[in-house]
């Protein structure tokens, strides 16, 4: 008789535990095709569970085709064809895998936040409240532009913290930056040429390219992208990160911002796409005002998400569209439902309305500032004999580390990997033939604790002094 341990106190129902156990034995071959299963009555008595538990588990296995039922005979395991094992590559095609490449203990990646900062208890309480208050409204198709309650809270946040005074009717909710960029390209047109910062976020080039758009990488100087470079190009739209450039960490000064706004106003169909991706995290001064604040000609498309401020998995972002583009959106896309579920929208709206978002940002900023300080202190201690400079530490969740010990960028990365630390080269953010003048690394610190940072930098010191 088949015997399985079923835990009545486990969060998984007994029938599901039994279903998973039997299915596992069928898939692994412990139960072969044609094997007869115990009757419901016998199996229930043997496992000391109800017949309904066994019947429900058998019913699920039947529905998925793992077993068959024969009248007056019982239940039998279905004969399954095992999938063919993948052929190993020819020896000449096999790639050696080094321990350092796949087994790094510490990773200075930039596309991560500290999930321990997430306000789980507050979010859970607000979720229950939303379920109770909105109930059946949450099951309806989401409003295309996004829940009015969330758009109103975003409007207030933009006015209070980013200096942007817009109507909630010009705000559009969407599932993350990739979707929102796709939507912007749909509104502006695939036929136009888009200028992108070089260096810049490499994924952007893929997104624009996958949407059939033509891109022009334009170089930066110490103040960011230059308006005269835009005028010399054939671009009619430009994507910028003016408040904190990624990855250089530059802040575009007011004079340069005004030059770019003048460029946009010089022709009828020019637009600036402003990505304000981590504006909440500035440590030495107040957050830099958004470019959109200065946009009196209504030519700036403002993009932001809650990926850095809350969690990437929430997949909630928003656009502030110029009036002309919002009218176009309503005409072309009002038949679509919002790409963000109503439940998450209303929970986030309550989180912002009750002050939870502001408190969370304040706490997170302190945590990340402490980690930045720990990183700078560890570098000063562990690289005391290695010439280096740091840039971009005033804001955001990463720094630029230029090491001048005679090693090139690739050697620095490989030496770090050999010590179990993964770091990333600045050259990876450049579009050729442009490249950084010196060996520079991009170190993200949001995903490491202060203790881990100290250990990782100690290993970097060992790697780069040897």
MARTIPA-848039 format. One record per residue (C-alpha): x, y, z. Coordinates in steps of 0.25 Angstrom, whole numbers, plus 5000, padded with zeros to 4 digits. Example, Ala and Ser with C-alpha at 12.3 -4.5 7.8 and 13.67 -1.06 7.14 Angstrom:
504949825031/505549965029/
This chain:
500050005000/500550144996/500950225009/501150375009/501350465021/500150575021/500250685031/498950735035/499550865041/500250905028/499651025020/499550935008/498150855008/498250705011/497650674997/498750754990/499850694998/499350554994/499250604979/500650654979/501250524985/500550434976/500850524964/502250524968/502350374968/501750364955/502650474948/503950414955/503550264950/503350214964/501850184960/501950124946/500950134935/499850024937/500050014952/498750004960/498550114971/497750074984/496250094984/495850224991/495250155003/496550065005/497450185003/496650275012/496750175023/498250145021/498550295022/497550325032/496850435024/495450455019/495050385006/494750525001/496250565002/496550444994/495450464984/495850614982/497350574980/496950464970/496050564963/497150654960/498050544955/496950504946/496750644941/498250664938/498350524931/499350454941/498350344944/497150284937/495850224943/495350084938/493850054942/493749944953/495349924953/495850054959/496950154956/498150134948/499450214945/499450264931/500650224922/501450354920/502550364910/503750424917/504350544910/505650524902/506850554910/507650674904/508850644896/510150694902/510850784893/512050744885/513350754893/513750874884/512450944887/512550924902/512951054910/513751044923/513051094935/513951154945/513651154960/513751314960/512751334949/511651254955/511951244970/512151394974/511751414989/511551564987/510951634975/510951784973/509851784964/509051914961/507651854958/507251814972/506651884984/506651834999/505351755001/505551755016/505151905015/503851875009/502651905019/502051765019/501151785031/500651915027/500351865012/499651745018/498751835027/498451925015/498151805006/497151755015/496451885016/496451905001/495851765000/494751805010/494451935005/494451914990/494051764989/493351744976/493951864969/495351794969/494851684960/494351784949/495251814937/496251924942/496052064936/496952084924/497652214930/497752154944/496952164957/496552314959/496952294974/498452254971/498552364960/498152464970/499152424980/500252424970/499752564966/499952604980/501252544982/501852604969/501352744973/501952724988/503252654985/503652684970/503052824967/502152774956/500752834956/499852744947/498452694947/498152554950/497552544937/498852554930/499452434938/499452294932/499752164941/500452054934/501151924937/502651964938/503552044930/503651954919/502151954916/502152104918/503352124908/502652034898/501352124899/502152254898/502752194885/501352164880/500852304883/502052374877/502252284865/503252174861/503652254849/504352364856/505752364861/506052354876/507352404883/507852324895/508952364905/510252294902/510652234912/509252194917/508352084921/508651974911/507251914912/506652044906/507352014893/506751874893/505351934896/505452034885/506051944875/504951834878/503851934875/504451964862/504952104866/506252164860/507252214871/508352314871/509352294883/509852434887/511152464895/511052534909/511952644915/512052674930/510652734930/509952624922/509452624908/509752744899/508652824892/509552854880/509852704878/508352684877/508252794867/509252724858/508552594859/507252554852/506552524865/505252584868/505052514882/506152494893/506152404905/506852464917/507152444932/507452584936/507252584951/508252464953/508852404940/509052254940/510052214941/510952334942/510252404953/510252534947/509252644950/508852734939/508952874943/507852974940/508453044929/508652914921/507152884924/506753014918/507552984906/506852854904/505452914906/505753014896/506252904886/504852834888/504052964886/504853004873/504052904865/502552864865/502752714868/503952704877/503852634891/504752604903/504452474910/504952494925/505252374933/505252414948/505552274952/506252284966/505952434970/505552394984/506952354988/507852484989/508652495002/509452625002/508352724998/506852724995/506352644982/506752714969/505452774963/504952704951/505152754937/503652744935/503552864945/504152954935/503352904923/502453024920/502252974905/501752844909/502752764902/503252674913/502752534915/503052494930/503352344933/503452284947/503252154954/503152094968/504251994965/505352064973/504552124983/503652004987/503951874979/504251834964/503251724965/502051814968/502151854953/501451994955/501952114948/501352244942/501352344931/501052494931/500652524917/500552654909/499152694906/499252664891/499852524894/498752494905/497652524895/498352434885/498452324896/496952334899/496552324884/497452204881/497552124894/496352154903/495752014899/496851944907/496851914921/497951964930/499151864931/499251884946/498151804954/497151894962/497551824975/498951874975/498552004970/497652034981/498551974992/499752064987/498752184987/498352165001/499852145005/500152284999/498852345004/499152305019/500652355018/501252215018/501952235005/502652365010/503052295023/503552175015/504452265006/505052335018/505352205025/505952145012/506752265009/507452255023/507752105021/508352135007/509152255012/509752165023/510152065013/510752165004/511552215016/511952075019/512452055005/513252185004/513852155018/514252015014/514852065001/515652165008/516152055018/516351935008/516852014996/517852105004/519052054996/518252064982/517952194975/516552214973/515452314971/513952314974/512852384967/511352394967/511252364982/510252484985/509052414981/508452284976/508752134979/510152124972/511552184971/512552194960/513952144965/515152174956/516352094960/517752134955/518652024959/519051994945/518051884942/516951904931/515551884934/515451744929/516551704938/515951774950/514651694948/515351564946/516251584959/514951614967/514251494962/515451404966/515151454980/513651424979/513251574976/512451614964/512651754959/512251824946/513051904936/512552044932/512952004918/511751914917/510852044917/511452104905/511052084891/512352064882/513252124878/513052214890/513652164903/514152214917/515452274917/515952204930/515652064936/514352094944/513352004951/511952024954/511651974968/510151964973/510051954988/508551934991/508551784991/509751765001/509751795016/510751875023/511451745028/511451685014/511951815008/513151815017/513451675014/513351694999/514251814999/515251745007/515351634996/515451744985/516651804992/517251664992/516951644978/517451784973/518751794981/519251664977/
